[in-house]
């Protein structure tokens, strides 16, 4: 209906008088008024009471047909009735003091404001519109198609079919997208619940799992600034418990930031060079708190899989396999050259079929996402190094969080007391400020790291450690220096190379992290990442330090050096070894052997590696020299050919001139030659027969 001036009017349940529709410029009320339905300021077209009763409603809020009763409200278990007369009340859900309409449970004395009561998507009485908690205006159902070029504001995809639309704001929602729960609990964030938000409220925020921008709907914890995409990340997390890291590693595809793999150092996800995309793929394992990342190929994997590319089961192994010695390596699944640095899946029964991981990645991902259960994962050498965590992910996440809380309590826990007892033999600690501060930090955190151990060594122990690690630099003889000349294939070349290894490297390296947590293994302790090396060392060779008379503190640090060196050797391919790296390995192992460690097996293996390194360098030198010769020979051949042509031309000219000089000449030329012979020493005016001028003294 309309009034005499043609204004639209509405008889609303909030007032006995009609409400008239007015524009924003007509509302001259100070302070600004709020809508009695949604509680927001009336800054646009709205309805007001014609009798100036103080009733104001947004146009969409006034025209929305509110259900008389709500029986499924999240905030109250009883049925709620619509209270149509505006009053002041405190919402029992959000705690705000509001003046307006509300839903009421009279027996319980509960008041819920309209926004909280309609927090879930509810249809209005006319079934043609809904009130959604994420938007202040009602949505109407319209039938759209991709031709309309309308995007869903939640998922950013085209709307096709029945769609919720707010024409006032030009906002659309898929019906499925409007059904997201307003509040959830997720195992990735157990501290607080997550609430549904639109991207407009969190510009610049990124998803905790995939690190891509939160565009559209996402679940968010405002307290922690924690976000998850609603469509692809909520409830989709798969995790791996990896021995090399204290937290769970989450499986991520197409990560939205540039990160590097902690194993190989190469870029992960979108940062991978195009030429490496096929080999490394888009999947990684990542610990968000530590930003610790691993390529799928660099982390633990299912040891045996069954894939459609081959009839038999495939087993995870290092590449290349034992009988491969070519310079080119191919994947039998795609028949394309593969990277020999990456592990492969090889046919167990026949041993001839090889598939790179990128060709069986769909099957590998099925294992890592827990489709086959919480299975154990291995490294290419067969060592168990992790486990899939899917079924009990919330419980495991909670256990890890609790363990972290215990670890960093001010009081020491049992584990740290055991670690601390290692150092009860120390009768005297250093009295400087650094050692005292380090000890204080260790006691407060309950966490023992290698840095603390070094600072707690007594003066005698420090001297003992320095003596063990002291390396006398070998002077390189002139014969060794001159060995670079002559044939590439003389034994003297390798002898000189081996002598050079005994000299100090230009860049001394530590193969361990002084700030990493120390873990007990038998009566020793090493950084957590080196535990597998020490355990396998004991299993295969026993206590290699048993015959030494070293003090316990020094012995522990030497075991850290040994395990760090062996770990570095294990992680480095021979073709990636540098001379400095090899010299570091050589000097560490030589020092440990001199200290009495029974590591001849490691020395012998390193000698073989050194020979292989020398062979690769020799091959590279020969190859480079051959390449240079192959470039130089054509170049100098062309120069020789040009000089030869020039020489022939000069000889021809010489012969021609000699022939002409000795041959018969014309009378004119003969006369010229005769006069030249007769007159060369005479004066030019001598034939004129005149008296010459006198030479006078200068005045």
C-alpha positions, 0 to 999 in steps of 0.5 A: 500500500502507499500513502497520499504522497505515493510512499510505500507503506507496510503494516508491520507486527512491531507497531500498531501504526503503518510504516513508511519507506524512506530514503537515507537522506530523509532520516534526520535523527541524532544519534543514528538509529538502529534497526529493531530486527538486526541491530545494525545502523539504518544507513540506507532505505528503511521503514519508519513509523508514520506516527514517529514512534521510534520504530525503524527497520531496514527495508529487507528486515521489514519485508522478511517474513520471520518464522513464528517459532524456531525449534532447532536453535543452536543456542537453546534446546526448547522451542522459541517464539517470536516476540513482536513488540520491541523491548530491551533485553540481554541476548542469552547467546551473545550477551549483548544488550539490545532493543528490538524484536527477539525470540523468547522461551517463556518457561526458561526466561531465555531471550535470543536476538534475531541474528543469533536465533537465525544463525542457521539458514532458515526459510521464511514462511513464504518459502521463497526467501531465507535469512542467513547468518552471514548476511544482514538481508534475506536471500531469495531463490532464483534459477541461474545459469553460467550464462548469467556470469554470477559467482557464488560469494562463498566458493567463487565458482559460477552459480548454475541452477537454484541459487540464493540471491540478494539483489540489493547487494548483488550477492549470490550463494549456492544452496549447498554453500549456504548450508555450512555450519556457522561454528565447527571444531577442527583437529588442526586447531583444538584450542578454540572453535572456528567460526564461518567468515567471509573474505571481506572480514579477513583481507590478506589472511591465508589458510593454515593448511594450504597457505593460499589466500582466504578468498570466499568463505573460511573458518576462522579463529579471531583469537589466534588468527587461524583460518581454514578454507571451507571447501578444500581444507576443513576436515581434509587434513591428513598427517604423518608422524615422522621420526625426524620431526617432533610435530605432525607433518600435514599433507598439502597440495599446491602450497600458496607460499614459497618454501624449501625442502628441509631434506634436499634444499630445493623449492617446494610447491609453486616454487619448483622450477618448471623443468622439475615439476614432473619429478617433484610434483605439487604435494609436500609434507609440512609442519606449519608451526616450524615451517618444516617441509619435505617433498613427498619423495624426500619423506617417508613413503609406503614401502610397498604399493600396487599400481595399475602401471604394473602387474606386480607389487612395487617396492620403495628403493633408492635410485639407481638400483644396483645394476644401473650404471648408465648416465641416463635413467628412464621411468618404465611407466612413462618412458621418460628420462627420470632424475636418478637422485630421487627414490623409485618404486621397483618391481620386487619379483622381476626387479626390472620395472622401475617407476618414478614416484610422480608416475604412481603419485595418485596411489601414494597419496591414497596411502598418505591420506589414510585410505588404507588405514594408519599404516607405517611408512618407510625410507628407501632403505626399508627403515621405518620412519613414520606413520600415517595419522588419520583415524585418530588425528584429533587424539594424536594432535591433543597428545602432541600439544600436551607433550609440548606443554609438559616439555616447556613447563617451568618444572622439569619432567621425568625425561629431562631429569634423566637427561640431566643425570648424564651430567651429574659426573661433572664436578665443576661447571664453568663460572662465566656468565654465558654458562650460567645463563645457558644452565638457567635457560635449560633448567627453565625449559626442561629441554637439554640441547647440545649447546648446553652440553658444550657449555657444561664441559669442565676445563679438562674436558674441553682440553680433552675435546680440543686435543681429539679434534686437533688436526695437523695440516699436512704440507702439500709437497711440490711433487704433489702440486706438480701432479696436476701436469702430465697425464690424467691417468697416473697413480700419482694424481690420486696419491696427491689427492689423498694427501690433500684430504689430510689438510684442513678444509677451507670451510669447516662444517658442523653436521648437527644442530646445537639448538636441537633437543637431545634424546637418550640412546642407551647411555648416550644422547644425540640430537633427535634427528640423529637418533636413527643413525646412532641406533642402527650404528649400535645394532650393527657395530655395537659401542664403537667407543668401548675401548676409549678412555675418554670422559663421558661428556667428550664421548657424547659429543664425539658420538654427535660428530660421528652420527652427524658425519654419517648422516651427512654422508648418507644424505649426499649423493657422490656426484653432489660432493664438494671437495670441502665436504669430503675433507670435512668427512675425512678429517672428522672420521680420522680424528675419531679413529685416532681417539680410539673409535672403532670406525674402520668400516666407515674409513674404508667406505669413505675411501671408496667414496673418495675414489669415486669422487676422484673418478668423477672429477677425473671424468669431468676434467677429461670431458672438459679437456676433450670438449675444449680440444674439440672446440679449439681444433676447428677454430685453429684449423680454420686459422691454419687454413687461412694462413696457408692460403695467405702463404701460397699467395705470397709465394706466388707473388714472389715467383711472379716478381722474380720472373719479371725482374729477370725477364725481358723488359720494354725499352722505356722500363730499361731506360728508367732502370739504367738512369736509376743506376747512373744517377742515384748518387748524383745531384739532381742539378748536376747535368744543367752545367751552371755555376752553383751558388756560394755558401756564405757565412751567416751574418 
